[in-house]
Amino acid sequence: MVTSHVLTWEVTGSQGYETSWIELRGTTLQARGRAVGTRPEVYWLSYDLDTDEDFVTRELHVRAATAHGSHELRLLHDGSGRWTAGGKQLPEIDGALDCDLGLCPLTNTMPVLRHGLHLAPGERTFLMAWVSVPDLTVHASRQTYTHLGRTDTGALVRYASGDFRSDVEFDAEGLVIDYPGLAHRMSASAAARPE
């Protein structure tokens, strides 16, 4: 089964907005997104995200621009837990299965879908390839997701990393509706991806 969505979030964490064109096909996800923000500085960015089976990140390609210049990142996962960026190996994130693009509510979806945390009780801790925005540097990040309960529209899942905690509302397909402290969905519609 294939489902396509266009989601727009107000990103309170960046004082900006993001729109993502998302295609879910079986246990894979493809997305193309655009975002503008004013924190930590004024920026715009675009990204393309592709996963393999079980929603394991295959590639994240991000382009960002600020008043001080532009950055580009092509983050690749070999399917065996090893990552490269611009051809350079990133051993500090070996073993990670997911990318996490900073200030982007979409990239919380993959670990939740893989483990069904929007459907049933459970708690999982992950090593993530976290990408800082807008400088696009890659860091190792330990994150824990805990299913708190079902809601009328999906589920509430607690996200925790370091001292930060937020109870994130996901819809029935595992896509973020409300992420207190980061983003709130403004609109959703079914549509084709842009060319």
C-alpha positions in Angstrom: 0.0 0.0 0.0 1.2 3.5 -0.9 0.1 6.7 0.9 1.2 10.2 0.0 0.9 13.3 2.2 1.8 16.9 2.1 2.3 18.2 5.7 3.0 21.7 6.9 4.3 22.4 10.4 4.8 25.7 12.3 8.2 25.1 13.7 8.3 26.9 17.0 11.8 25.7 17.7 13.1 27.7 14.7 10.3 30.4 14.6 9.7 29.2 11.1 7.8 26.7 8.9 8.3 23.4 7.1 6.4 21.6 4.4 7.2 18.0 3.5 5.9 15.8 0.6 5.9 12.3 2.0 5.4 8.9 0.4 5.0 5.8 2.6 5.3 2.5 0.6 5.2 -0.7 2.7 8.1 -0.2 5.2 9.9 2.5 3.3 9.6 6.3 3.4 10.6 8.9 0.8 10.3 12.6 1.5 11.2 16.0 0.1 11.0 19.0 2.3 11.5 22.7 2.5 11.9 24.9 5.6 12.6 28.4 6.6 13.6 29.5 10.1 14.8 32.5 12.0 16.5 30.7 14.9 19.4 30.1 15.7 19.8 32.4 12.7 17.8 33.2 9.5 18.0 30.2 7.2 16.2 28.2 4.5 16.9 24.6 3.7 15.7 21.8 1.5 16.1 18.1 2.0 15.5 14.7 0.3 15.2 11.6 2.5 15.1 8.0 1.4 14.9 4.9 3.6 15.3 1.2 2.9 13.0 -1.5 4.3 12.1 -1.2 8.0 12.4 2.6 7.6 16.2 2.4 7.9 17.8 5.6 6.5 19.6 5.1 3.2 20.3 8.8 2.3 19.6 12.3 3.6 20.6 15.1 1.2 20.3 18.6 2.8 21.1 22.0 1.4 21.0 25.1 3.7 21.6 28.8 3.2 22.2 31.6 5.7 23.4 35.2 5.5 26.9 33.8 6.1 26.9 31.3 3.2 25.6 27.9 2.2 26.1 24.3 3.3 25.3 21.0 1.7 25.3 17.5 3.3 24.9 14.1 1.6 24.6 11.6 4.5 24.7 8.0 3.4 24.1 4.8 5.3 25.4 1.5 3.9 22.7 -0.7 5.4 25.2 -2.3 7.8 25.4 0.5 10.3 28.2 2.5 8.7 27.8 6.1 7.6 29.6 8.6 5.4 29.2 12.3 4.6 30.9 13.7 1.5 32.8 10.4 1.2 34.3 10.7 4.7 33.5 7.9 7.2 31.7 8.9 10.5 32.7 6.2 13.0 31.0 8.0 15.9 27.6 7.1 14.6 28.4 3.5 13.5 25.4 1.3 14.4 22.8 4.1 14.0 19.9 3.2 11.7 18.3 6.7 11.5 19.1 10.2 10.7 17.5 13.0 12.8 17.5 16.4 11.0 17.5 19.1 13.6 14.3 21.2 13.9 12.5 18.7 11.5 9.5 16.9 12.9 9.4 14.4 10.1 12.6 12.5 11.1 11.0 11.4 14.4 8.8 9.1 12.3 11.2 6.3 11.2 12.0 4.8 14.7 8.4 5.1 15.8 7.2 3.3 12.7 9.9 0.6 12.8 8.9 -0.4 16.3 5.2 0.3 16.2 5.5 2.8 19.1 2.4 4.7 17.7 0.4 1.4 18.0 1.4 -0.4 21.2 3.3 -0.1 24.5 7.1 -0.1 24.3 10.2 1.8 24.9 13.3 1.9 22.8 16.7 3.8 22.9 18.4 4.6 19.7 21.7 6.0 18.5 20.9 8.6 15.9 22.8 10.5 13.3 21.7 14.0 14.4 22.2 16.8 11.9 22.6 20.3 13.3 20.7 23.1 11.5 21.7 25.3 9.7 25.4 24.3 9.8 24.6 20.7 8.8 27.3 19.1 11.1 26.6 15.5 12.1 26.7 14.3 15.7 25.9 11.1 17.6 22.7 11.4 19.7 21.2 9.0 22.1 17.4 9.2 22.1 14.6 7.3 23.9 11.0 6.9 22.6 8.3 5.6 25.0 4.7 4.8 24.0 2.5 6.6 26.6 -0.9 5.7 25.2 -3.3 5.8 22.3 -5.3 9.0 21.4 -8.3 9.6 19.2 -6.0 10.4 16.3 -3.0 8.1 17.0 -0.7 8.0 20.0 1.4 10.0 22.5 5.0 9.0 22.5 7.6 10.5 24.9 10.9 11.7 23.3 13.9 12.0 25.5 17.5 13.0 24.8 19.8 14.2 27.5 17.8 16.5 29.8 15.2 17.3 27.1 11.8 15.6 27.2 8.7 16.1 25.1 5.4 14.2 24.8 4.9 14.0 21.0 1.5 13.4 19.4 1.6 11.1 16.3 -1.2 10.3 13.9 -2.3 6.8 13.0 0.4 6.6 10.3 3.2 7.6 12.7 3.6 11.2 11.5 4.0 14.1 14.0 0.9 16.2 14.8 2.3 18.1 17.8 5.8 18.1 19.2 5.7 20.6 22.2 8.8 22.8 22.1 9.5 22.0 18.4 6.6 22.0 16.0 2.8 21.8 15.5 1.1 20.6 12.3 -0.8 23.3 10.5 -2.2 21.4 7.6 -2.3 18.0 6.0 -3.4 16.8 2.6 -3.0 13.9 0.2 -1.1 14.9 -2.9 1.6 13.9 -5.4 5.3 14.7 -4.6 6.7 17.8 -6.4 9.1 17.4 -9.3 
